[in-house]
């Protein structure tokens, strides 16, 4: 699963260049949740917009 998380982080960085933790999270790695068979990665961008990337697990 760690490889999938790294891939999602890399994908977010390639799309948005700079990403930040969502909400009250301190570390970007805290932005992961699991919903059914989906690994969800929540993060913010410089304009304070929240984004979501997902991958089936």
ABEGO torsion letter per residue (X at the ends): XAAAAAAAAAAAAAAAGBBBBBEABABAAAABBBBEABBBBBBBBAAGBBBBBBBBX
